[in-house]
């Protein structure tokens, strides 16, 4: 069994104010923790992986096909693989959450 602690993992900042920490990786999926500082934005990107997101704190905006969707702490949602999306924290408070990807992602946070 594989186990990882958030405090023991390297955190990357692929875009200003966007912090991503890869957690445990299994054979078919992996998990990462994310934190967006107030006002931080992740550029539009896509990947072949299905992505399940759980918002742990704050209010978060996801943009799919130009349409914004707002989520709050306790909300979860799915982004199908191959769908372009962007993320924004339009508030004065940080946002954090958990991403689950299937199949498992390799490389940098935006691969």
PyMOL commands that place a pseudoatom at each C-alpha (Angstrom):
pseudoatom trace, name=CA, resn=UNK, resi=1, chain=A, elem=C, hetatm=0, pos=[0.000, 0.000, 0.000]
pseudoatom trace, name=CA, resn=UNK, resi=2, chain=A, elem=C, hetatm=0, pos=[1.309, 3.455, -0.911]
pseudoatom trace, name=CA, resn=UNK, resi=3, chain=A, elem=C, hetatm=0, pos=[0.833, 6.402, 1.432]
pseudoatom trace, name=CA, resn=UNK, resi=4, chain=A, elem=C, hetatm=0, pos=[1.858, 10.066, 1.048]
pseudoatom trace, name=CA, resn=UNK, resi=5, chain=A, elem=C, hetatm=0, pos=[1.624, 13.089, 3.339]
pseudoatom trace, name=CA, resn=UNK, resi=6, chain=A, elem=C, hetatm=0, pos=[0.929, 16.534, 1.874]
pseudoatom trace, name=CA, resn=UNK, resi=7, chain=A, elem=C, hetatm=0, pos=[3.607, 18.092, 4.097]
pseudoatom trace, name=CA, resn=UNK, resi=8, chain=A, elem=C, hetatm=0, pos=[6.271, 15.724, 2.729]
pseudoatom trace, name=CA, resn=UNK, resi=9, chain=A, elem=C, hetatm=0, pos=[5.665, 16.404, -0.976]
pseudoatom trace, name=CA, resn=UNK, resi=10, chain=A, elem=C, hetatm=0, pos=[7.128, 19.032, -3.312]
pseudoatom trace, name=CA, resn=UNK, resi=11, chain=A, elem=C, hetatm=0, pos=[4.750, 21.846, -4.204]
pseudoatom trace, name=CA, resn=UNK, resi=12, chain=A, elem=C, hetatm=0, pos=[5.038, 23.433, -7.648]
pseudoatom trace, name=CA, resn=UNK, resi=13, chain=A, elem=C, hetatm=0, pos=[3.773, 26.817, -8.810]
pseudoatom trace, name=CA, resn=UNK, resi=14, chain=A, elem=C, hetatm=0, pos=[2.941, 26.326, -12.525]
pseudoatom trace, name=CA, resn=UNK, resi=15, chain=A, elem=C, hetatm=0, pos=[1.328, 29.772, -12.656]
pseudoatom trace, name=CA, resn=UNK, resi=16, chain=A, elem=C, hetatm=0, pos=[1.589, 32.717, -10.297]
pseudoatom trace, name=CA, resn=UNK, resi=17, chain=A, elem=C, hetatm=0, pos=[-0.452, 32.019, -7.177]
pseudoatom trace, name=CA, resn=UNK, resi=18, chain=A, elem=C, hetatm=0, pos=[-1.367, 28.456, -8.235]
pseudoatom trace, name=CA, resn=UNK, resi=19, chain=A, elem=C, hetatm=0, pos=[0.213, 25.798, -6.002]
pseudoatom trace, name=CA, resn=UNK, resi=20, chain=A, elem=C, hetatm=0, pos=[-0.022, 22.108, -6.907]
pseudoatom trace, name=CA, resn=UNK, resi=21, chain=A, elem=C, hetatm=0, pos=[1.250, 19.172, -4.867]
pseudoatom trace, name=CA, resn=UNK, resi=22, chain=A, elem=C, hetatm=0, pos=[1.244, 15.679, -6.319]
pseudoatom trace, name=CA, resn=UNK, resi=23, chain=A, elem=C, hetatm=0, pos=[0.089, 13.164, -3.731]
pseudoatom trace, name=CA, resn=UNK, resi=24, chain=A, elem=C, hetatm=0, pos=[-0.315, 9.427, -4.103]
pseudoatom trace, name=CA, resn=UNK, resi=25, chain=A, elem=C, hetatm=0, pos=[-0.215, 7.743, -7.535]
pseudoatom trace, name=CA, resn=UNK, resi=26, chain=A, elem=C, hetatm=0, pos=[-1.783, 4.371, -8.148]
pseudoatom trace, name=CA, resn=UNK, resi=27, chain=A, elem=C, hetatm=0, pos=[-1.832, 2.157, -11.194]
pseudoatom trace, name=CA, resn=UNK, resi=28, chain=A, elem=C, hetatm=0, pos=[-4.920, 3.824, -12.735]
pseudoatom trace, name=CA, resn=UNK, resi=29, chain=A, elem=C, hetatm=0, pos=[-5.328, 7.173, -10.978]
pseudoatom trace, name=CA, resn=UNK, resi=30, chain=A, elem=C, hetatm=0, pos=[-3.583, 9.792, -8.897]
pseudoatom trace, name=CA, resn=UNK, resi=31, chain=A, elem=C, hetatm=0, pos=[-4.424, 12.607, -6.516]
pseudoatom trace, name=CA, resn=UNK, resi=32, chain=A, elem=C, hetatm=0, pos=[-3.087, 16.119, -6.168]
pseudoatom trace, name=CA, resn=UNK, resi=33, chain=A, elem=C, hetatm=0, pos=[-3.769, 18.928, -3.739]
pseudoatom trace, name=CA, resn=UNK, resi=34, chain=A, elem=C, hetatm=0, pos=[-4.164, 22.457, -5.112]
pseudoatom trace, name=CA, resn=UNK, resi=35, chain=A, elem=C, hetatm=0, pos=[-4.251, 25.923, -3.609]
pseudoatom trace, name=CA, resn=UNK, resi=36, chain=A, elem=C, hetatm=0, pos=[-5.100, 29.112, -5.488]
pseudoatom trace, name=CA, resn=UNK, resi=37, chain=A, elem=C, hetatm=0, pos=[-4.126, 32.376, -3.838]
pseudoatom trace, name=CA, resn=UNK, resi=38, chain=A, elem=C, hetatm=0, pos=[-6.651, 35.229, -3.933]
pseudoatom trace, name=CA, resn=UNK, resi=39, chain=A, elem=C, hetatm=0, pos=[-7.040, 36.376, -7.562]
pseudoatom trace, name=CA, resn=UNK, resi=40, chain=A, elem=C, hetatm=0, pos=[-4.984, 33.504, -9.057]
pseudoatom trace, name=CA, resn=UNK, resi=41, chain=A, elem=C, hetatm=0, pos=[-5.928, 32.030, -12.441]
pseudoatom trace, name=CA, resn=UNK, resi=42, chain=A, elem=C, hetatm=0, pos=[-4.963, 28.848, -14.285]
pseudoatom trace, name=CA, resn=UNK, resi=43, chain=A, elem=C, hetatm=0, pos=[-4.865, 29.283, -18.052]
pseudoatom trace, name=CA, resn=UNK, resi=44, chain=A, elem=C, hetatm=0, pos=[-7.135, 27.264, -20.283]
pseudoatom trace, name=CA, resn=UNK, resi=45, chain=A, elem=C, hetatm=0, pos=[-5.734, 23.786, -20.823]
pseudoatom trace, name=CA, resn=UNK, resi=46, chain=A, elem=C, hetatm=0, pos=[-6.916, 20.252, -21.495]
pseudoatom trace, name=CA, resn=UNK, resi=47, chain=A, elem=C, hetatm=0, pos=[-5.640, 16.751, -20.867]
pseudoatom trace, name=CA, resn=UNK, resi=48, chain=A, elem=C, hetatm=0, pos=[-6.893, 13.280, -21.748]
pseudoatom trace, name=CA, resn=UNK, resi=49, chain=A, elem=C, hetatm=0, pos=[-7.500, 12.454, -18.073]
pseudoatom trace, name=CA, resn=UNK, resi=50, chain=A, elem=C, hetatm=0, pos=[-10.920, 12.527, -16.451]
pseudoatom trace, name=CA, resn=UNK, resi=51, chain=A, elem=C, hetatm=0, pos=[-10.651, 14.916, -13.496]
pseudoatom trace, name=CA, resn=UNK, resi=52, chain=A, elem=C, hetatm=0, pos=[-12.747, 14.805, -10.335]
pseudoatom trace, name=CA, resn=UNK, resi=53, chain=A, elem=C, hetatm=0, pos=[-12.438, 17.902, -8.142]
pseudoatom trace, name=CA, resn=UNK, resi=54, chain=A, elem=C, hetatm=0, pos=[-13.418, 18.413, -4.506]
pseudoatom trace, name=CA, resn=UNK, resi=55, chain=A, elem=C, hetatm=0, pos=[-13.311, 21.957, -3.088]
pseudoatom trace, name=CA, resn=UNK, resi=56, chain=A, elem=C, hetatm=0, pos=[-12.042, 21.923, 0.505]
pseudoatom trace, name=CA, resn=UNK, resi=57, chain=A, elem=C, hetatm=0, pos=[-12.098, 25.671, 1.228]
pseudoatom trace, name=CA, resn=UNK, resi=58, chain=A, elem=C, hetatm=0, pos=[-13.150, 28.841, -0.554]
pseudoatom trace, name=CA, resn=UNK, resi=59, chain=A, elem=C, hetatm=0, pos=[-15.154, 29.635, -3.668]
pseudoatom trace, name=CA, resn=UNK, resi=60, chain=A, elem=C, hetatm=0, pos=[-13.796, 28.565, -7.056]
pseudoatom trace, name=CA, resn=UNK, resi=61, chain=A, elem=C, hetatm=0, pos=[-14.778, 29.304, -10.661]
pseudoatom trace, name=CA, resn=UNK, resi=62, chain=A, elem=C, hetatm=0, pos=[-14.271, 26.796, -13.482]
pseudoatom trace, name=CA, resn=UNK, resi=63, chain=A, elem=C, hetatm=0, pos=[-14.718, 27.924, -17.088]
pseudoatom trace, name=CA, resn=UNK, resi=64, chain=A, elem=C, hetatm=0, pos=[-15.843, 25.255, -19.586]
pseudoatom trace, name=CA, resn=UNK, resi=65, chain=A, elem=C, hetatm=0, pos=[-16.462, 26.286, -23.190]
pseudoatom trace, name=CA, resn=UNK, resi=66, chain=A, elem=C, hetatm=0, pos=[-16.479, 29.942, -22.093]
pseudoatom trace, name=CA, resn=UNK, resi=67, chain=A, elem=C, hetatm=0, pos=[-19.172, 29.374, -19.462]
pseudoatom trace, name=CA, resn=UNK, resi=68, chain=A, elem=C, hetatm=0, pos=[-18.268, 29.999, -15.791]
pseudoatom trace, name=CA, resn=UNK, resi=69, chain=A, elem=C, hetatm=0, pos=[-19.425, 27.616, -13.044]
pseudoatom trace, name=CA, resn=UNK, resi=70, chain=A, elem=C, hetatm=0, pos=[-18.960, 28.540, -9.376]
pseudoatom trace, name=CA, resn=UNK, resi=71, chain=A, elem=C, hetatm=0, pos=[-18.262, 25.987, -6.647]
pseudoatom trace, name=CA, resn=UNK, resi=72, chain=A, elem=C, hetatm=0, pos=[-17.915, 26.344, -2.880]
pseudoatom trace, name=CA, resn=UNK, resi=73, chain=A, elem=C, hetatm=0, pos=[-16.292, 24.317, -0.108]
pseudoatom trace, name=CA, resn=UNK, resi=74, chain=A, elem=C, hetatm=0, pos=[-17.940, 20.897, 0.039]
pseudoatom trace, name=CA, resn=UNK, resi=75, chain=A, elem=C, hetatm=0, pos=[-18.805, 20.856, -3.690]
pseudoatom trace, name=CA, resn=UNK, resi=76, chain=A, elem=C, hetatm=0, pos=[-17.389, 18.374, -6.187]
pseudoatom trace, name=CA, resn=UNK, resi=77, chain=A, elem=C, hetatm=0, pos=[-17.567, 18.068, -9.964]
pseudoatom trace, name=CA, resn=UNK, resi=78, chain=A, elem=C, hetatm=0, pos=[-16.171, 16.116, -12.929]
pseudoatom trace, name=CA, resn=UNK, resi=79, chain=A, elem=C, hetatm=0, pos=[-14.295, 17.491, -15.940]
pseudoatom trace, name=CA, resn=UNK, resi=80, chain=A, elem=C, hetatm=0, pos=[-14.331, 14.923, -18.773]
pseudoatom trace, name=CA, resn=UNK, resi=81, chain=A, elem=C, hetatm=0, pos=[-11.015, 14.107, -20.427]
pseudoatom trace, name=CA, resn=UNK, resi=82, chain=A, elem=C, hetatm=0, pos=[-10.111, 16.285, -23.414]
pseudoatom trace, name=CA, resn=UNK, resi=83, chain=A, elem=C, hetatm=0, pos=[-12.392, 19.198, -22.433]
pseudoatom trace, name=CA, resn=UNK, resi=84, chain=A, elem=C, hetatm=0, pos=[-10.640, 22.601, -22.368]
pseudoatom trace, name=CA, resn=UNK, resi=85, chain=A, elem=C, hetatm=0, pos=[-11.057, 24.349, -19.023]
pseudoatom trace, name=CA, resn=UNK, resi=86, chain=A, elem=C, hetatm=0, pos=[-9.654, 27.212, -16.964]
pseudoatom trace, name=CA, resn=UNK, resi=87, chain=A, elem=C, hetatm=0, pos=[-9.846, 27.941, -13.235]
pseudoatom trace, name=CA, resn=UNK, resi=88, chain=A, elem=C, hetatm=0, pos=[-10.101, 31.208, -11.311]
pseudoatom trace, name=CA, resn=UNK, resi=89, chain=A, elem=C, hetatm=0, pos=[-10.168, 32.345, -7.731]
pseudoatom trace, name=CA, resn=UNK, resi=90, chain=A, elem=C, hetatm=0, pos=[-12.120, 35.591, -8.001]
pseudoatom trace, name=CA, resn=UNK, resi=91, chain=A, elem=C, hetatm=0, pos=[-12.220, 36.134, -4.238]
pseudoatom trace, name=CA, resn=UNK, resi=92, chain=A, elem=C, hetatm=0, pos=[-10.005, 37.700, -1.576]
pseudoatom trace, name=CA, resn=UNK, resi=93, chain=A, elem=C, hetatm=0, pos=[-9.519, 34.341, 0.170]
pseudoatom trace, name=CA, resn=UNK, resi=94, chain=A, elem=C, hetatm=0, pos=[-7.456, 31.294, -0.840]
pseudoatom trace, name=CA, resn=UNK, resi=95, chain=A, elem=C, hetatm=0, pos=[-9.103, 28.241, -2.383]
pseudoatom trace, name=CA, resn=UNK, resi=96, chain=A, elem=C, hetatm=0, pos=[-7.904, 24.692, -1.830]
pseudoatom trace, name=CA, resn=UNK, resi=97, chain=A, elem=C, hetatm=0, pos=[-9.051, 21.335, -3.042]
pseudoatom trace, name=CA, resn=UNK, resi=98, chain=A, elem=C, hetatm=0, pos=[-8.248, 17.859, -4.224]
pseudoatom trace, name=CA, resn=UNK, resi=99, chain=A, elem=C, hetatm=0, pos=[-7.977, 16.627, -7.818]
pseudoatom trace, name=CA, resn=UNK, resi=100, chain=A, elem=C, hetatm=0, pos=[-8.282, 12.953, -8.760]
pseudoatom trace, name=CA, resn=UNK, resi=101, chain=A, elem=C, hetatm=0, pos=[-7.115, 12.024, -12.270]
pseudoatom trace, name=CA, resn=UNK, resi=102, chain=A, elem=C, hetatm=0, pos=[-7.772, 8.844, -14.234]
pseudoatom trace, name=CA, resn=UNK, resi=103, chain=A, elem=C, hetatm=0, pos=[-5.697, 7.514, -15.820]
pseudoatom trace, name=CA, resn=UNK, resi=104, chain=A, elem=C, hetatm=0, pos=[-2.832, 8.658, -13.589]
pseudoatom trace, name=CA, resn=UNK, resi=105, chain=A, elem=C, hetatm=0, pos=[-1.050, 11.807, -14.775]
pseudoatom trace, name=CA, resn=UNK, resi=106, chain=A, elem=C, hetatm=0, pos=[2.705, 11.937, -15.232]
pseudoatom trace, name=CA, resn=UNK, resi=107, chain=A, elem=C, hetatm=0, pos=[4.977, 14.963, -15.427]
pseudoatom trace, name=CA, resn=UNK, resi=108, chain=A, elem=C, hetatm=0, pos=[4.157, 18.563, -14.652]
pseudoatom trace, name=CA, resn=UNK, resi=109, chain=A, elem=C, hetatm=0, pos=[0.780, 19.705, -13.290]
pseudoatom trace, name=CA, resn=UNK, resi=110, chain=A, elem=C, hetatm=0, pos=[-0.444, 20.866, -16.717]
pseudoatom trace, name=CA, resn=UNK, resi=111, chain=A, elem=C, hetatm=0, pos=[0.593, 17.750, -18.701]
for i in range(1, 111): cmd.bond("trace and resi %d" % i, "trace and resi %d" % (i + 1))
show_as sticks, trace
zoom trace
